[in-house]
């Protein structure tokens, strides 16, 4: 059960293995509420073992952020990313 005090509302991590190069990529999506209240969708992508690159989008409602998260997840699954 999620902690009610946590700012994180949804979190999804997808992976894509590239065996010919001997590496694995990750794509992380997280919906959170920042300290001042706005809802943020945080995307982080890169190679497993690296910090990756982070991008943040602000939304006026959690449902809008969830729609964006689902759209990103669907797009990444079409590129070969899967849940482990």
PyMOL commands that set and color helices and strands:
alter all, ss='L'
color gray80, all
select helices_A, chain A and resi 62-78
alter helices_A, ss='H'
color red, helices_A
select strands_A, chain A and resi 8-18+23-33+39-47+53-59
alter strands_A, ss='S'
color yellow, strands_A
deselect
rebuild
show_as cartoon
